[in-house]
Amino acid sequence: MKKPARPPAKSVRPSALQAESLRQTRREHAAETAEDYVEAIADLTAAQGEACVVDLSRRLGVTHVTVNRTLARLQREGYVSVQPYRAIFLTPAGRRLAPECLRSLGISEKTAEIDAEGIEHHVSPETLAALAKHTGK
């Protein structure tokens, strides 16, 4: 009788390598979150004259608790100025970051919104073409 085939051994990543990989991912997500908030604050300020927690909560689809926690981090990092029960203001560092977050590739806003949420996994042909044109490649 023939013995059943043994499944291939799973490769195990060293814990230090996995930990560093996860730290890097968290840093990248934190930077993306900062950009989302700074862009939303700039947009709200331009449209309404100010940004507040309730507006950010609605705009970003998160709870006011999440907004407050993120604003506290952004304040520590020097991107925003926040006072209880007052508007949220971008600091000079936040104002420098905001334009970097805006879409300048010439693609439609709808496509940019879709791609921005999942660009690390899926990019539309329109965006790829715009990136190629923008970078001269």
C-alpha positions as a Markdown table, in Angstrom:
| # | Residue | x | y | z |
|---|---|---|---|---|
| 1 | Met | 0.0 | 0.0 | 0.0 |
| 2 | Lys | 1.3 | 3.5 | -0.9 |
| 3 | Lys | 1.8 | 6.0 | 1.8 |
| 4 | Pro | -0.2 | 9.3 | 1.5 |
| 5 | Ala | 1.9 | 12.3 | 0.4 |
| 6 | Arg | 3.1 | 14.5 | 3.1 |
| 7 | Pro | 1.9 | 18.1 | 2.8 |
| 8 | Pro | 4.7 | 20.6 | 2.1 |
| 9 | Ala | 6.2 | 22.2 | 5.2 |
| 10 | Lys | 5.0 | 25.7 | 5.9 |
| 11 | Ser | 7.7 | 28.4 | 5.9 |
| 12 | Val | 7.8 | 30.3 | 9.2 |
| 13 | Arg | 8.9 | 33.9 | 9.1 |
| 14 | Pro | 11.2 | 34.8 | 11.9 |
| 15 | Ser | 9.3 | 36.8 | 14.5 |
| 16 | Ala | 11.6 | 39.8 | 14.3 |
| 17 | Leu | 11.1 | 40.1 | 10.5 |
| 18 | Gln | 7.3 | 39.8 | 10.9 |
| 19 | Ala | 7.3 | 42.3 | 13.7 |
| 20 | Glu | 9.2 | 44.9 | 11.6 |
| 21 | Ser | 6.9 | 44.2 | 8.7 |
| 22 | Leu | 3.9 | 44.9 | 10.8 |
| 23 | Arg | 5.4 | 48.0 | 12.3 |
| 24 | Gln | 6.1 | 49.4 | 8.8 |
| 25 | Thr | 2.5 | 48.7 | 7.8 |
| 26 | Arg | 1.2 | 50.6 | 10.9 |
| 27 | Arg | 3.5 | 53.5 | 10.1 |
| 28 | Glu | 2.3 | 53.7 | 6.5 |
| 29 | His | -1.4 | 53.5 | 7.6 |
| 30 | Ala | -0.8 | 56.3 | 10.2 |
| 31 | Ala | 0.7 | 58.5 | 7.5 |
| 32 | Glu | -2.3 | 57.7 | 5.2 |
| 33 | Thr | -4.7 | 58.6 | 8.0 |
| 34 | Ala | -2.8 | 61.9 | 8.7 |
| 35 | Glu | -3.1 | 62.8 | 5.0 |
| 36 | Asp | -6.8 | 61.9 | 4.9 |
| 37 | Tyr | -7.5 | 64.1 | 7.9 |
| 38 | Val | -5.4 | 67.0 | 6.8 |
| 39 | Glu | -7.0 | 67.0 | 3.3 |
| 40 | Ala | -10.5 | 66.8 | 4.9 |
| 41 | Ile | -9.7 | 69.7 | 7.3 |
| 42 | Ala | -8.4 | 71.8 | 4.4 |
| 43 | Asp | -11.5 | 71.0 | 2.2 |
| 44 | Leu | -13.9 | 71.8 | 5.1 |
| 45 | Thr | -12.1 | 75.0 | 5.9 |
| 46 | Ala | -12.2 | 76.1 | 2.3 |
| 47 | Ala | -15.9 | 75.2 | 1.9 |
| 48 | Gln | -17.3 | 76.3 | 5.3 |
| 49 | Gly | -14.7 | 78.5 | 6.9 |
| 50 | Glu | -13.9 | 75.9 | 9.6 |
| 51 | Ala | -13.7 | 72.2 | 10.3 |
| 52 | Cys | -15.1 | 70.6 | 13.4 |
| 53 | Val | -15.3 | 67.0 | 14.8 |
| 54 | Val | -18.8 | 66.4 | 13.7 |
| 55 | Asp | -18.0 | 67.4 | 10.1 |
| 56 | Leu | -14.8 | 65.2 | 10.1 |
| 57 | Ser | -16.7 | 62.3 | 11.5 |
| 58 | Arg | -19.3 | 62.5 | 8.7 |
| 59 | Arg | -16.7 | 63.2 | 6.0 |
| 60 | Leu | -14.4 | 60.3 | 7.0 |
| 61 | Gly | -17.1 | 57.8 | 8.0 |
| 62 | Val | -15.8 | 57.3 | 11.5 |
| 63 | Thr | -17.1 | 58.0 | 15.0 |
| 64 | His | -16.4 | 61.2 | 16.9 |
| 65 | Val | -14.3 | 59.2 | 19.3 |
| 66 | Thr | -12.0 | 58.1 | 16.5 |
| 67 | Val | -11.8 | 61.7 | 15.2 |
| 68 | Asn | -10.8 | 63.0 | 18.6 |
| 69 | Arg | -8.2 | 60.3 | 19.1 |
| 70 | Thr | -6.7 | 60.9 | 15.7 |
| 71 | Leu | -6.7 | 64.7 | 16.2 |
| 72 | Ala | -4.8 | 64.2 | 19.4 |
| 73 | Arg | -2.2 | 62.3 | 17.5 |
| 74 | Leu | -2.1 | 64.8 | 14.7 |
| 75 | Gln | -1.7 | 67.6 | 17.3 |
| 76 | Arg | 1.2 | 65.8 | 18.9 |
| 77 | Glu | 2.8 | 65.4 | 15.4 |
| 78 | Gly | 2.3 | 69.1 | 14.8 |
| 79 | Tyr | -0.2 | 69.0 | 11.9 |
| 80 | Val | -3.3 | 70.5 | 13.7 |
| 81 | Ser | -4.2 | 72.9 | 16.4 |
| 82 | Val | -7.3 | 71.8 | 18.4 |
| 83 | Gln | -9.1 | 73.5 | 21.3 |
| 84 | Pro | -12.1 | 71.9 | 23.0 |
| 85 | Tyr | -15.4 | 72.9 | 21.5 |
| 86 | Arg | -13.7 | 75.0 | 18.9 |
| 87 | Ala | -12.8 | 74.6 | 15.2 |
| 88 | Ile | -9.8 | 72.6 | 14.1 |
| 89 | Phe | -7.0 | 74.4 | 12.4 |
| 90 | Leu | -4.1 | 73.3 | 10.3 |
| 91 | Thr | -0.7 | 74.3 | 11.5 |
| 92 | Pro | 2.0 | 75.5 | 9.0 |
| 93 | Ala | 3.1 | 71.9 | 8.8 |
| 94 | Gly | -0.5 | 70.8 | 8.1 |
| 95 | Arg | -0.9 | 73.5 | 5.5 |
| 96 | Arg | 2.2 | 72.3 | 3.7 |
| 97 | Leu | 1.0 | 68.7 | 3.8 |
| 98 | Ala | -2.5 | 69.4 | 2.5 |
| 99 | Pro | -1.6 | 70.3 | -1.1 |
| 100 | Glu | 0.5 | 67.2 | -1.3 |
| 101 | Cys | -2.6 | 65.1 | -0.7 |
| 102 | Leu | -4.7 | 66.7 | -3.5 |
| 103 | Arg | -5.2 | 64.9 | -6.8 |
| 104 | Ser | -3.1 | 66.5 | -9.5 |
| 105 | Leu | -2.9 | 63.7 | -12.1 |
| 106 | Gly | -5.9 | 64.9 | -14.2 |
| 107 | Ile | -8.1 | 61.9 | -13.6 |
| 108 | Ser | -11.7 | 62.0 | -12.7 |
| 109 | Glu | -12.6 | 62.6 | -9.1 |
| 110 | Lys | -14.7 | 59.4 | -8.9 |
| 111 | Thr | -11.7 | 57.3 | -10.2 |
| 112 | Ala | -9.3 | 59.0 | -7.8 |
| 113 | Glu | -11.6 | 58.3 | -4.8 |
| 114 | Ile | -11.9 | 54.6 | -5.8 |
| 115 | Asp | -8.2 | 54.2 | -6.4 |
| 116 | Ala | -7.1 | 56.1 | -3.3 |
| 117 | Glu | -8.9 | 53.6 | -1.1 |
| 118 | Gly | -7.3 | 50.5 | -2.6 |
| 119 | Ile | -4.3 | 51.6 | -4.7 |
| 120 | Glu | -2.0 | 49.2 | -3.1 |
| 121 | His | -4.1 | 46.3 | -4.5 |
| 122 | His | -5.9 | 47.6 | -7.6 |
| 123 | Val | -5.2 | 50.5 | -9.9 |
| 124 | Ser | -7.4 | 51.4 | -12.8 |
| 125 | Pro | -6.0 | 51.7 | -16.4 |
| 126 | Glu | -7.0 | 55.4 | -16.4 |
| 127 | Thr | -4.8 | 56.0 | -13.3 |
| 128 | Leu | -1.9 | 54.0 | -14.6 |
| 129 | Ala | -2.0 | 56.0 | -17.8 |
| 130 | Ala | -2.2 | 59.3 | -15.9 |
| 131 | Leu | 0.7 | 58.2 | -13.7 |
| 132 | Ala | 2.8 | 57.2 | -16.7 |
| 133 | Lys | 2.0 | 60.5 | -18.4 |
| 134 | His | 2.7 | 62.5 | -15.2 |
| 135 | Thr | 6.0 | 60.9 | -14.6 |
| 136 | Gly | 7.1 | 60.8 | -18.2 |
| 137 | Lys | 7.3 | 57.0 | -18.3 |
